[in-house]
Amino acid sequence: MTEYLAATGAPVYAVELDAPLIARLQALSAARFPNLTVVPGDVLETDLATIAAGRRIKLYGNLPYYITSPILHRFFESATRIDEIHIVIQAEVAARLVARPGTRDYGYLTVLTQFFARPVIALALPPEAFRPPPEVESALVSMKLPGEGATLGIGDSGKFLEFVKVCFAQKRKTLVNNLRGIVTPAKVKDALAAMQLGAAARAEELSVAELGTFYGKLS
C-alpha cells in the first residue's frame, strides 16, 4: 500500500512500529521513492500536526484490530487537518462505525466517528486476502471529513463526547438512568419532552444530531 501511495509522487509519511517492516520501508525509500519518509514509532504517540506541517492530509492504514478505537480517537484529535481517512479494520467494528440509530451496532464509537467524519464501508475483505489470514472478516472503511459535528454548533467537542459516553454507559438503561449522576431525572425528562421524545428513551435511539440537541438543552 505504501508503494502504491508513494508512486503517485505525493509526500508520503509511513508510520511503522515493527523493526523488520521499518527496514523494508527505508529500503523502498532509498531505492525508489525520495518522497517517502519513514516515521519509526507508535501511531498512538505520533504527532500528526508536526507531520502535516500546515498541509491538509489523508490517512491510509491497516490498523491493528485490537487498538482500532484508540487510533481513531488519536486521528480525530487532528480532524481539522484531515480530508480523508481510509482504514482496514475488523468487519464487526466497521459495522459499528456506519451504524444507524436504533440498530444493535449503534453506540458511542458510532457517534464519535460520525461526529467527525462520514464513514462508508468501501470493500469487504475475506481472511484469505491476508498473509497470514486472520480469524475474522475485515473491511475497508472510507471516511470524508468533516462529519455531522461541523453543523451542530458545539463549542467543546471533548465535553460533548464525554457526555455521549455517559449516555451510552449502559446500553439497556434509559437516558434518565444513565445520566442520573450528572443531571437530575426531571431535567432529562424535560429535555426529552422538548424534543418530543419519551422519558424511557435510550441513547441508541438518538441520532448524532439529536444527541447534539439534547446536550445543548441540558448544558
Z-matrix of the N, CA and C atoms (Angstrom, degrees):
N
C 1 1.465
C 2 1.523 1 110.18
N 3 1.340 2 116.92 1 -41.67
C 4 1.463 3 120.72 2 178.84
C 5 1.528 4 110.94 3 -61.67
N 6 1.330 5 116.09 4 -41.58
C 7 1.461 6 120.73 5 179.70
C 8 1.527 7 110.87 6 -62.05
N 9 1.309 8 116.23 7 -42.40
C 10 1.471 9 121.45 8 179.48
C 11 1.527 10 110.17 9 -62.16
N 12 1.344 11 116.40 10 -45.23
C 13 1.464 12 120.21 11 -179.28
C 14 1.525 13 111.21 12 -66.44
N 15 1.331 14 116.55 13 -42.63
C 16 1.460 15 120.39 14 -178.90
C 17 1.521 16 111.81 15 -64.89
N 18 1.336 17 116.79 16 -30.64
C 19 1.461 18 121.11 17 -179.13
C 20 1.529 19 112.40 18 -66.15
N 21 1.327 20 117.98 19 -15.15
C 22 1.464 21 120.65 20 177.52
C 23 1.529 22 111.53 21 -73.90
N 24 1.328 23 116.92 22 -17.24
C 25 1.453 24 120.74 23 -178.16
C 26 1.513 25 114.00 24 90.89
N 27 1.324 26 117.45 25 -8.05
C 28 1.462 27 121.00 26 178.75
C 29 1.528 28 110.19 27 -74.55
N 30 1.321 29 117.81 28 155.00
C 31 1.469 30 119.32 29 174.46
C 32 1.529 31 109.86 30 -63.73
N 33 1.320 32 116.98 31 127.10
C 34 1.468 33 122.39 32 -179.26
C 35 1.521 34 108.83 33 -123.46
N 36 1.327 35 115.96 34 130.33
C 37 1.457 36 121.97 35 177.18
C 38 1.525 37 107.51 36 -115.92
N 39 1.332 38 116.30 37 116.37
C 40 1.460 39 121.38 38 -176.81
C 41 1.527 40 109.21 39 -101.61
N 42 1.326 41 116.39 40 111.31
C 43 1.465 42 121.44 41 178.63
C 44 1.529 43 107.93 42 -91.41
N 45 1.333 44 117.00 43 121.16
C 46 1.464 45 120.67 44 -175.01
C 47 1.522 46 110.20 45 -144.13
N 48 1.331 47 115.65 46 137.74
C 49 1.461 48 121.93 47 -178.47
C 50 1.526 49 112.31 48 -100.11
N 51 1.328 50 116.79 49 -28.63
C 52 1.459 51 121.74 50 -173.61
C 53 1.536 52 111.33 51 -80.57
N 54 1.341 53 117.25 52 123.52
C 55 1.471 54 121.98 53 -173.66
C 56 1.529 55 113.96 54 -57.72
N 57 1.349 56 120.29 55 -46.97
C 58 1.466 57 119.51 56 179.09
C 59 1.532 58 113.01 57 -62.00
N 60 1.328 59 116.59 58 -36.37
C 61 1.467 60 119.47 59 178.91
C 62 1.530 61 110.92 60 -72.66
N 63 1.329 62 116.70 61 -33.98
C 64 1.468 63 119.83 62 175.51
C 65 1.529 64 109.67 63 -60.11
N 66 1.331 65 115.93 64 -43.58
C 67 1.468 66 120.12 65 -179.96
C 68 1.521 67 111.52 66 -62.72
N 69 1.330 68 116.77 67 -41.02
C 70 1.466 69 120.31 68 178.76
C 71 1.523 70 111.47 69 -65.70
N 72 1.317 71 116.78 70 -39.38
C 73 1.466 72 120.50 71 178.66
C 74 1.523 73 110.98 72 -67.27
N 75 1.325 74 116.35 73 -40.54
C 76 1.465 75 119.57 74 179.23
C 77 1.528 76 111.21 75 -64.88
N 78 1.337 77 116.31 76 -36.70
C 79 1.467 78 120.34 77 177.10
C 80 1.527 79 110.41 78 -65.81
N 81 1.323 80 115.78 79 -39.15
C 82 1.465 81 120.91 80 177.96
C 83 1.524 82 110.88 81 -62.93
N 84 1.325 83 114.84 82 -42.65
C 85 1.463 84 120.07 83 179.51
C 86 1.530 85 111.34 84 -63.94
N 87 1.327 86 116.44 85 -44.82
C 88 1.459 87 120.87 86 -176.88
C 89 1.530 88 112.27 87 -68.88
N 90 1.336 89 116.21 88 -36.68
C 91 1.464 90 119.98 89 -173.83
C 92 1.519 91 113.54 90 -83.26
N 93 1.355 92 117.01 91 -35.28
C 94 1.464 93 117.87 92 -168.98
C 95 1.515 94 115.70 93 -135.40
N 96 1.320 95 118.03 94 -27.79
C 97 1.456 96 118.84 95 -167.75
C 98 1.534 97 112.19 96 -130.04
N 99 1.316 98 118.01 97 89.14
C 100 1.470 99 120.21 98 176.54
C 101 1.533 100 112.36 99 -65.70
N 102 1.333 101 116.84 100 -16.84
C 103 1.469 102 120.66 101 177.92
C 104 1.525 103 112.66 102 -81.78
N 105 1.344 104 117.64 103 -1.75
C 106 1.462 105 122.52 104 -179.48
C 107 1.525 106 109.77 105 -98.27
N 108 1.325 107 115.52 106 119.49
C 109 1.463 108 121.59 107 176.50
C 110 1.518 109 108.85 108 -110.23
N 111 1.319 110 116.71 109 124.80
C 112 1.462 111 121.14 110 179.86
C 113 1.533 112 108.64 111 -91.48
N 114 1.328 113 115.90 112 129.09
C 115 1.464 114 122.31 113 -179.08
C 116 1.529 115 107.59 114 -114.79
N 117 1.331 116 118.70 115 94.01
C 118 1.462 117 119.93 116 179.18
C 119 1.527 118 110.28 117 -68.13
N 120 1.329 119 115.84 118 133.93
C 121 1.455 120 118.17 119 177.65
C 122 1.513 121 113.14 120 145.09
N 123 1.318 122 114.26 121 -179.24
C 124 1.458 123 123.78 122 -177.45
C 125 1.531 124 109.10 123 -88.89
N 126 1.315 125 116.86 124 127.34
C 127 1.472 126 119.88 125 -179.39
C 128 1.526 127 111.35 126 -61.13
N 129 1.335 128 117.28 127 -26.74
C 130 1.463 129 120.04 128 179.61
C 131 1.530 130 111.97 129 -71.06
N 132 1.329 131 116.60 130 -14.50
C 133 1.462 132 120.44 131 178.95
C 134 1.531 133 112.32 132 -114.64
N 135 1.330 134 116.02 133 3.57
C 136 1.461 135 120.60 134 -176.85
C 137 1.528 136 110.63 135 -81.35
N 138 1.315 137 116.09 136 133.61
C 139 1.467 138 122.06 137 -179.93
C 140 1.532 139 108.54 138 -87.48
N 141 1.318 140 116.47 139 97.23
C 142 1.459 141 120.56 140 -178.19
C 143 1.526 142 111.86 141 -65.05
N 144 1.321 143 116.86 142 -31.49
C 145 1.473 144 120.23 143 -179.78
C 146 1.527 145 110.40 144 -63.73
N 147 1.329 146 116.54 145 -39.51
C 148 1.461 147 120.29 146 179.24
C 149 1.528 148 110.39 147 -66.30
N 150 1.335 149 116.13 148 -42.58
C 151 1.463 150 120.17 149 178.21
C 152 1.527 151 110.59 150 -63.39
N 153 1.324 152 116.07 151 -43.15
C 154 1.469 153 120.38 152 -177.70
C 155 1.528 154 111.34 153 -63.42
N 156 1.335 155 116.77 154 -36.51
C 157 1.473 156 121.95 155 178.67
C 158 1.531 157 111.91 156 48.67
N 159 1.336 158 115.19 157 45.37
C 160 1.454 159 120.32 158 176.93
C 161 1.511 160 115.26 159 87.82
N 162 1.347 161 117.64 160 -6.20
C 163 1.467 162 120.81 161 -178.36
C 164 1.526 163 110.77 162 -92.17
N 165 1.321 164 116.18 163 158.27
C 166 1.459 165 122.41 164 169.98
C 167 1.530 166 107.86 165 -74.64
N 168 1.322 167 117.75 166 144.90
C 169 1.460 168 119.86 167 -176.73
C 170 1.524 169 112.54 168 -131.25
N 171 1.328 170 114.78 169 158.27
C 172 1.459 171 124.07 170 171.33
C 173 1.522 172 107.29 171 -122.93
N 174 1.322 173 116.18 172 139.21
C 175 1.461 174 121.11 173 -177.69
C 176 1.525 175 110.30 174 -111.97
N 177 1.319 176 115.68 175 135.16
C 178 1.462 177 122.33 176 177.05
C 179 1.524 178 107.93 177 -131.19
N 180 1.323 179 116.88 178 140.96
C 181 1.461 180 116.48 179 177.04
C 182 1.512 181 114.62 180 -175.28
N 183 1.335 182 114.08 181 151.82
C 184 1.460 183 121.79 182 165.54
C 185 1.525 184 105.34 183 -97.44
N 186 1.314 185 117.44 184 104.39
C 187 1.460 186 120.25 185 -171.76
C 188 1.526 187 111.76 186 -82.63
N 189 1.340 188 117.25 187 144.94
C 190 1.469 189 119.38 188 169.38
C 191 1.538 190 108.36 189 -61.70
N 192 1.315 191 116.80 190 121.04
C 193 1.464 192 119.96 191 -169.65
C 194 1.530 193 113.38 192 -59.25
N 195 1.336 194 116.30 193 -32.60
C 196 1.468 195 118.74 194 -173.66
C 197 1.523 196 113.49 195 -75.71
N 198 1.345 197 117.53 196 -12.17
C 199 1.477 198 119.34 197 177.82
C 200 1.530 199 111.39 198 -125.96
N 201 1.324 200 116.29 199 29.69
C 202 1.467 201 119.56 200 178.56
C 203 1.525 202 112.16 201 -57.24
N 204 1.338 203 116.88 202 -47.17
C 205 1.466 204 120.13 203 -176.85
C 206 1.525 205 112.43 204 -62.69
N 207 1.344 206 119.70 205 -48.24
C 208 1.468 207 118.61 206 177.50
C 209 1.524 208 113.29 207 -61.04
N 210 1.332 209 117.39 208 -35.62
C 211 1.462 210 119.72 209 178.96
C 212 1.526 211 110.49 210 -66.43
N 213 1.329 212 117.38 211 -42.22
C 214 1.462 213 120.18 212 177.76
C 215 1.532 214 110.54 213 -61.33
N 216 1.335 215 116.81 214 -42.79
C 217 1.467 216 119.74 215 175.98
C 218 1.530 217 110.27 216 -57.01
N 219 1.315 218 115.50 217 -43.27
C 220 1.471 219 120.37 218 -179.49
C 221 1.535 220 111.04 219 -64.05
N 222 1.324 221 116.50 220 -44.26
C 223 1.469 222 119.97 221 178.07
C 224 1.523 223 110.97 222 -59.31
N 225 1.334 224 115.88 223 -46.49
C 226 1.456 225 119.65 224 -173.40
C 227 1.538 226 112.40 225 -69.50
N 228 1.330 227 117.40 226 -15.61
C 229 1.470 228 119.53 227 172.30
C 230 1.529 229 110.76 228 -63.13
N 231 1.332 230 115.92 229 -24.82
C 232 1.469 231 121.27 230 178.86
C 233 1.523 232 111.63 231 -109.03
N 234 1.318 233 117.11 232 25.25
C 235 1.468 234 121.86 233 -173.16
C 236 1.520 235 113.57 234 -55.78
N 237 1.320 236 117.49 235 -33.26
C 238 1.473 237 119.41 236 -177.16
C 239 1.530 238 112.50 237 -69.74
N 240 1.339 239 117.29 238 -14.24
C 241 1.466 240 121.04 239 179.91
C 242 1.532 241 112.55 240 -101.00
N 243 1.334 242 117.17 241 -7.85
C 244 1.468 243 121.38 242 -170.15
C 245 1.525 244 110.85 243 -103.99
N 246 1.334 245 116.32 244 132.70
C 247 1.466 246 121.69 245 174.76
C 248 1.530 247 111.92 246 -93.02
N 249 1.340 248 116.60 247 -40.54
C 250 1.467 249 120.68 248 -176.13
C 251 1.525 250 109.77 249 -146.27
N 252 1.345 251 114.81 250 152.12
C 253 1.464 252 122.12 251 172.62
C 254 1.527 253 107.16 252 -132.62
N 255 1.322 254 116.86 253 130.04
C 256 1.466 255 122.16 254 177.64
C 257 1.524 256 107.72 255 -129.03
N 258 1.334 257 117.37 256 112.67
C 259 1.465 258 120.50 257 -173.47
C 260 1.520 259 111.47 258 -134.26
N 261 1.322 260 115.45 259 142.01
C 262 1.459 261 121.99 260 171.51
C 263 1.521 262 107.69 261 -95.39
N 264 1.327 263 115.79 262 122.90
C 265 1.463 264 121.52 263 -177.73
C 266 1.528 265 109.35 264 -140.34
N 267 1.311 266 116.45 265 175.70
C 268 1.462 267 121.21 266 177.20
C 269 1.527 268 109.57 267 -62.75
N 270 1.328 269 116.42 268 136.09
C 271 1.468 270 121.11 269 -175.92
C 272 1.527 271 112.19 270 -57.83
N 273 1.310 272 116.33 271 -35.93
C 274 1.466 273 120.61 272 179.91
C 275 1.526 274 111.00 273 -62.72
N 276 1.314 275 116.56 274 -38.80
C 277 1.471 276 120.46 275 178.14
C 278 1.530 277 110.06 276 -73.94
N 279 1.326 278 116.53 277 -37.94
C 280 1.465 279 120.27 278 177.30
C 281 1.529 280 111.06 279 -56.77
N 282 1.334 281 115.52 280 -40.77
C 283 1.472 282 119.95 281 178.92
C 284 1.522 283 111.25 282 -62.17
N 285 1.321 284 116.32 283 -33.63
C 286 1.469 285 119.79 284 178.82
C 287 1.526 286 111.30 285 -70.65
N 288 1.324 287 117.32 286 -34.27
C 289 1.466 288 119.78 287 -178.04
C 290 1.525 289 112.23 288 -67.35
N 291 1.344 290 117.01 289 -33.07
C 292 1.470 291 120.83 290 -174.76
C 293 1.527 292 112.19 291 -103.06
N 294 1.327 293 118.25 292 5.56
C 295 1.469 294 122.23 293 -173.90
C 296 1.525 295 112.04 294 -63.11
N 297 1.321 296 115.01 295 155.18
C 298 1.455 297 122.06 296 176.99
C 299 1.525 298 109.99 297 -106.43
N 300 1.337 299 118.20 298 157.08
C 301 1.471 300 120.64 299 179.52
C 302 1.528 301 111.54 300 -56.54
N 303 1.319 302 114.90 301 144.28
C 304 1.464 303 120.16 302 177.63
C 305 1.511 304 114.35 303 87.87
N 306 1.332 305 117.80 304 -1.14
C 307 1.456 306 120.99 305 179.30
C 308 1.525 307 110.62 306 -103.19
N 309 1.328 308 115.99 307 163.55
C 310 1.457 309 121.14 308 -176.22
C 311 1.526 310 112.18 309 -62.34
N 312 1.326 311 117.10 310 -34.46
C 313 1.468 312 121.13 311 -174.10
C 314 1.525 313 114.02 312 -82.78
N 315 1.309 314 117.35 313 -10.37
C 316 1.461 315 121.31 314 -175.73
C 317 1.526 316 110.13 315 -74.69
N 318 1.348 317 116.21 316 126.36
C 319 1.455 318 119.53 317 -179.57
C 320 1.513 319 111.56 318 -163.19
N 321 1.329 320 115.24 319 -161.72
C 322 1.466 321 119.96 320 -176.66
C 323 1.524 322 111.81 321 -58.28
N 324 1.348 323 117.94 322 -44.16
C 325 1.467 324 120.51 323 -178.36
C 326 1.525 325 110.75 324 -62.58
N 327 1.332 326 116.86 325 -34.19
C 328 1.465 327 121.28 326 175.75
C 329 1.523 328 110.70 327 -61.02
N 330 1.327 329 115.34 328 -50.33
C 331 1.463 330 120.43 329 -176.75
C 332 1.523 331 110.39 330 -64.45
N 333 1.334 332 117.29 331 -43.58
C 334 1.455 333 121.02 332 177.13
C 335 1.526 334 110.69 333 -54.60
N 336 1.333 335 116.05 334 -49.65
C 337 1.462 336 120.91 335 -176.21
C 338 1.514 337 111.62 336 -66.46
N 339 1.331 338 117.25 337 -47.45
C 340 1.458 339 120.33 338 -176.01
C 341 1.530 340 112.60 339 -75.25
N 342 1.327 341 117.01 340 -17.97
C 343 1.462 342 120.38 341 172.79
C 344 1.527 343 109.85 342 -66.31
N 345 1.348 344 115.94 343 -41.01
C 346 1.458 345 120.67 344 -176.79
C 347 1.524 346 114.49 345 -96.23
N 348 1.341 347 118.17 346 -21.98
C 349 1.466 348 120.08 347 -171.09
C 350 1.514 349 111.51 348 -148.81
N 351 1.345 350 114.87 349 169.67
C 352 1.465 351 121.46 350 176.54
C 353 1.534 352 107.73 351 -115.59
N 354 1.340 353 116.44 352 94.20
C 355 1.466 354 119.80 353 -173.34
C 356 1.527 355 113.64 354 -87.89
N 357 1.318 356 116.00 355 145.76
C 358 1.473 357 122.58 356 170.91
C 359 1.528 358 107.55 357 -138.60
N 360 1.329 359 115.94 358 148.39
C 361 1.458 360 119.82 359 173.13
C 362 1.519 361 107.15 360 -83.78
N 363 1.341 362 115.44 361 111.74
C 364 1.463 363 120.64 362 -174.33
C 365 1.518 364 112.45 363 -87.73
N 366 1.336 365 117.34 364 -26.87
C 367 1.463 366 120.09 365 -173.46
C 368 1.520 367 110.12 366 -160.99
N 369 1.325 368 116.23 367 132.62
C 370 1.466 369 121.44 368 172.42
C 371 1.520 370 108.66 369 -90.43
N 372 1.328 371 116.80 370 136.93
C 373 1.461 372 121.68 371 -176.29
C 374 1.526 373 110.03 372 -124.48
N 375 1.333 374 118.03 373 119.46
C 376 1.461 375 120.96 374 178.90
C 377 1.528 376 110.67 375 -76.55
N 378 1.331 377 118.41 376 162.08
C 379 1.465 378 121.35 377 -179.49
C 380 1.531 379 113.40 378 -54.98
N 381 1.347 380 117.08 379 -35.91
C 382 1.461 381 120.07 380 -176.13
C 383 1.533 382 113.20 381 -69.97
N 384 1.341 383 117.53 382 -4.26
C 385 1.465 384 120.45 383 175.72
C 386 1.532 385 111.40 384 -76.50
N 387 1.332 386 117.41 385 -6.95
C 388 1.459 387 122.18 386 -175.22
C 389 1.526 388 110.70 387 -120.86
N 390 1.348 389 114.46 388 155.62
C 391 1.462 390 120.52 389 172.19
C 392 1.524 391 108.23 390 -127.67
N 393 1.339 392 119.01 391 117.90
C 394 1.467 393 126.72 392 -8.03
C 395 1.530 394 110.06 393 -73.66
N 396 1.334 395 118.22 394 157.40
C 397 1.469 396 120.09 395 -179.01
C 398 1.528 397 111.67 396 -70.42
N 399 1.328 398 117.68 397 133.85
C 400 1.468 399 120.19 398 175.05
C 401 1.525 400 110.23 399 -74.44
N 402 1.315 401 116.06 400 172.59
C 403 1.463 402 120.87 401 -179.69
C 404 1.522 403 112.01 402 -91.05
N 405 1.336 404 117.24 403 5.01
C 406 1.464 405 121.30 404 -176.78
C 407 1.523 406 110.31 405 -128.42
N 408 1.316 407 115.79 406 161.73
C 409 1.461 408 121.79 407 172.72
C 410 1.528 409 108.82 408 -77.43
N 411 1.318 410 116.04 409 152.27
C 412 1.459 411 120.97 410 -178.88
C 413 1.527 412 110.21 411 -126.13
N 414 1.321 413 116.02 412 169.25
C 415 1.466 414 120.30 413 178.48
C 416 1.519 415 109.75 414 -153.61
N 417 1.321 416 114.88 415 148.13
C 418 1.463 417 121.76 416 171.71
C 419 1.524 418 107.55 417 -92.76
N 420 1.318 419 116.19 418 120.53
C 421 1.465 420 121.62 419 177.17
C 422 1.526 421 108.37 420 -107.22
N 423 1.321 422 116.35 421 126.76
C 424 1.465 423 122.19 422 176.90
C 425 1.519 424 109.38 423 -108.52
N 426 1.314 425 115.76 424 134.47
C 427 1.461 426 120.65 425 -178.56
C 428 1.520 427 110.45 426 -129.10
N 429 1.304 428 115.00 427 135.02
C 430 1.462 429 121.72 428 170.67
C 431 1.533 430 107.48 429 -103.96
N 432 1.320 431 115.25 430 138.33
C 433 1.451 432 119.92 431 177.73
C 434 1.527 433 109.61 432 -112.60
N 435 1.339 434 119.40 433 149.64
C 436 1.461 435 127.74 434 3.37
C 437 1.520 436 112.78 435 -82.07
N 438 1.345 437 115.36 436 174.35
C 439 1.450 438 121.69 437 177.81
C 440 1.513 439 111.51 438 -105.01
N 441 1.330 440 115.22 439 -155.35
C 442 1.468 441 120.54 440 -175.00
C 443 1.526 442 112.79 441 -64.87
N 444 1.335 443 115.74 442 -26.70
C 445 1.461 444 118.67 443 -177.50
C 446 1.513 445 113.84 444 -59.86
N 447 1.322 446 116.47 445 -24.17
C 448 1.462 447 120.20 446 -177.21
C 449 1.522 448 112.70 447 -64.72
N 450 1.319 449 116.67 448 -22.78
C 451 1.472 450 120.22 449 -176.49
C 452 1.523 451 113.22 450 -106.98
N 453 1.334 452 117.55 451 3.17
C 454 1.468 453 119.72 452 -173.88
C 455 1.520 454 114.01 453 -91.62
N 456 1.332 455 117.53 454 -12.01
C 457 1.457 456 119.78 455 178.38
C 458 1.514 457 114.23 456 68.55
N 459 1.320 458 117.97 457 29.98
C 460 1.461 459 122.32 458 179.52
C 461 1.525 460 108.66 459 -91.47
N 462 1.327 461 116.53 460 120.05
C 463 1.447 462 120.41 461 -175.20
C 464 1.519 463 113.88 462 -71.37
N 465 1.334 464 116.37 463 -44.37
C 466 1.465 465 121.31 464 -176.18
C 467 1.526 466 109.07 465 -114.14
N 468 1.340 467 116.54 466 97.21
C 469 1.469 468 120.18 467 -177.20
C 470 1.524 469 111.24 468 -64.66
N 471 1.337 470 116.89 469 -32.29
C 472 1.462 471 120.08 470 179.90
C 473 1.515 472 112.19 471 -61.98
N 474 1.338 473 116.59 472 -46.31
C 475 1.470 474 120.38 473 178.96
C 476 1.524 475 111.27 474 -65.15
N 477 1.332 476 115.86 475 -38.97
C 478 1.462 477 119.59 476 179.17
C 479 1.529 478 110.50 477 -61.91
N 480 1.329 479 116.82 478 -45.25
C 481 1.465 480 120.25 479 -177.32
C 482 1.524 481 111.55 480 -69.92
N 483 1.337 482 117.98 481 -31.76
C 484 1.470 483 119.98 482 173.68
C 485 1.520 484 109.67 483 -64.77
N 486 1.327 485 115.80 484 -38.88
C 487 1.469 486 120.96 485 176.27
C 488 1.528 487 110.58 486 -62.52
N 489 1.322 488 116.40 487 -45.40
C 490 1.469 489 120.83 488 179.44
C 491 1.527 490 110.52 489 -60.80
N 492 1.325 491 116.27 490 -39.72
C 493 1.465 492 120.58 491 179.38
C 494 1.531 493 110.67 492 -59.40
N 495 1.333 494 116.18 493 -40.51
C 496 1.465 495 120.35 494 177.74
C 497 1.526 496 110.25 495 -67.41
N 498 1.323 497 116.61 496 -38.84
C 499 1.474 498 120.47 497 179.25
C 500 1.529 499 111.34 498 -59.17
N 501 1.345 500 116.05 499 -35.67
C 502 1.461 501 120.99 500 -178.45
C 503 1.534 502 112.72 501 -97.16
N 504 1.330 503 117.54 502 10.05
C 505 1.462 504 120.93 503 -172.95
C 506 1.533 505 112.18 504 -50.97
N 507 1.307 506 116.58 505 -44.48
C 508 1.468 507 122.02 506 174.65
C 509 1.525 508 106.84 507 -134.25
N 510 1.333 509 115.72 508 106.96
C 511 1.469 510 120.78 509 -169.56
C 512 1.516 511 113.18 510 -58.89
N 513 1.315 512 118.04 511 -32.87
C 514 1.464 513 119.96 512 -176.99
C 515 1.520 514 112.83 513 -76.82
N 516 1.328 515 116.39 514 -14.23
C 517 1.458 516 119.44 515 -178.81
C 518 1.525 517 110.79 516 -87.99
N 519 1.314 518 115.58 517 154.48
C 520 1.459 519 120.77 518 177.85
C 521 1.523 520 110.10 519 -74.40
N 522 1.328 521 115.74 520 164.75
C 523 1.458 522 120.47 521 175.98
C 524 1.525 523 111.13 522 -60.79
N 525 1.321 524 116.54 523 -37.71
C 526 1.465 525 120.77 524 178.32
C 527 1.522 526 110.37 525 -55.81
N 528 1.335 527 116.91 526 -45.08
C 529 1.463 528 120.50 527 -178.06
C 530 1.527 529 112.78 528 -75.55
N 531 1.323 530 117.28 529 -41.06
C 532 1.463 531 118.83 530 -179.09
C 533 1.520 532 112.43 531 -65.85
N 534 1.326 533 116.72 532 -31.81
C 535 1.462 534 120.81 533 -176.61
C 536 1.530 535 113.12 534 -93.80
N 537 1.316 536 116.56 535 2.83
C 538 1.466 537 120.86 536 -173.78
C 539 1.531 538 112.58 537 -55.40
N 540 1.328 539 117.13 538 -31.24
C 541 1.460 540 119.73 539 -177.14
C 542 1.515 541 114.44 540 -76.25
N 543 1.341 542 118.18 541 -15.10
C 544 1.477 543 119.67 542 -177.02
C 545 1.527 544 113.62 543 -125.35
N 546 1.347 545 117.42 544 -18.99
C 547 1.467 546 120.97 545 179.26
C 548 1.527 547 108.13 546 -139.27
N 549 1.312 548 117.05 547 140.18
C 550 1.461 549 119.43 548 -179.83
C 551 1.532 550 110.48 549 -66.93
N 552 1.333 551 116.96 550 145.77
C 553 1.467 552 119.89 551 177.89
C 554 1.528 553 113.15 552 -53.20
N 555 1.320 554 116.80 553 -36.05
C 556 1.471 555 119.92 554 -178.46
C 557 1.519 556 110.83 555 -63.47
N 558 1.340 557 116.84 556 -42.76
C 559 1.467 558 120.17 557 -179.59
C 560 1.528 559 111.14 558 -67.58
N 561 1.331 560 116.31 559 -37.95
C 562 1.465 561 119.68 560 178.28
C 563 1.525 562 109.56 561 -64.16
N 564 1.315 563 117.05 562 -45.16
C 565 1.464 564 121.06 563 -179.81
C 566 1.528 565 111.30 564 -62.79
N 567 1.346 566 116.06 565 -39.63
C 568 1.470 567 119.83 566 178.93
C 569 1.533 568 110.73 567 -63.93
N 570 1.339 569 116.70 568 -42.39
C 571 1.463 570 120.58 569 179.84
C 572 1.521 571 110.93 570 -64.95
N 573 1.324 572 116.35 571 -41.47
C 574 1.466 573 120.35 572 178.42
C 575 1.524 574 110.97 573 -65.33
N 576 1.322 575 116.20 574 -41.07
C 577 1.469 576 120.26 575 179.77
C 578 1.523 577 110.78 576 -63.55
N 579 1.341 578 116.79 577 -38.10
C 580 1.465 579 120.77 578 178.82
C 581 1.526 580 111.49 579 -64.61
N 582 1.352 581 115.55 580 -22.55
C 583 1.467 582 120.80 581 178.31
C 584 1.531 583 111.12 582 -98.46
N 585 1.345 584 115.46 583 8.98
C 586 1.465 585 122.37 584 -178.80
C 587 1.526 586 111.72 585 61.07
N 588 1.346 587 114.62 586 39.68
C 589 1.457 588 121.56 587 176.14
C 590 1.525 589 108.69 588 -118.16
N 591 1.330 590 115.63 589 147.84
C 592 1.459 591 120.57 590 -178.30
C 593 1.517 592 112.99 591 -75.93
N 594 1.325 593 116.42 592 163.02
C 595 1.464 594 122.40 593 -178.85
C 596 1.522 595 112.22 594 -66.33
N 597 1.331 596 117.49 595 -18.23
C 598 1.463 597 121.05 596 -178.88
C 599 1.535 598 112.55 597 -93.54
N 600 1.319 599 117.54 598 11.88
C 601 1.476 600 120.83 599 -177.51
C 602 1.526 601 110.74 600 -62.42
N 603 1.326 602 115.00 601 143.74
C 604 1.463 603 122.13 602 176.26
C 605 1.527 604 108.97 603 -112.02
N 606 1.335 605 115.50 604 157.62
C 607 1.465 606 120.69 605 -177.07
C 608 1.523 607 111.59 606 -58.21
N 609 1.322 608 117.17 607 -37.14
C 610 1.467 609 120.93 608 -176.22
C 611 1.527 610 113.07 609 -65.37
N 612 1.341 611 117.20 610 -12.01
C 613 1.459 612 121.01 611 179.73
C 614 1.525 613 112.34 612 -88.98
N 615 1.337 614 117.65 613 -14.32
C 616 1.459 615 121.45 614 -174.52
C 617 1.525 616 111.33 615 -98.91
N 618 1.313 617 116.51 616 133.84
C 619 1.464 618 121.28 617 175.64
C 620 1.524 619 109.45 618 -70.29
N 621 1.327 620 116.53 619 171.65
C 622 1.463 621 120.92 620 177.26
C 623 1.530 622 109.91 621 -59.30
N 624 1.321 623 116.63 622 -43.81
C 625 1.467 624 120.47 623 179.46
C 626 1.526 625 111.14 624 -63.17
N 627 1.329 626 116.77 625 -41.05
C 628 1.470 627 120.17 626 179.23
C 629 1.522 628 111.39 627 -67.30
N 630 1.316 629 117.30 628 -37.79
C 631 1.465 630 119.56 629 175.78
C 632 1.520 631 110.38 630 -63.78
N 633 1.344 632 116.70 631 -36.28
C 634 1.456 633 120.52 632 176.38
C 635 1.515 634 111.78 633 -63.55
N 636 1.331 635 116.26 634 -43.63
C 637 1.468 636 120.95 635 178.13
C 638 1.522 637 110.76 636 -64.61
N 639 1.302 638 116.68 637 -43.47
C 640 1.470 639 123.79 638 179.14
C 641 1.532 640 110.02 639 -59.78
N 642 1.318 641 116.16 640 -46.07
C 643 1.463 642 121.56 641 178.44
C 644 1.533 643 110.05 642 -61.00
N 645 1.320 644 115.99 643 -43.72
C 646 1.453 645 119.85 644 -180.00
C 647 1.520 646 112.71 645 -61.17
N 648 1.316 647 117.25 646 -40.96
C 649 1.465 648 120.97 647 -179.84
C 650 1.527 649 111.19 648 -66.76
N 651 1.325 650 116.70 649 -38.51
C 652 1.458 651 119.26 650 -178.03
C 653 1.526 652 112.40 651 -78.30
N 654 1.349 653 116.83 652 -30.33
C 655 1.462 654 117.10 653 -178.93
C 656 1.524 655 112.03 654 -83.56
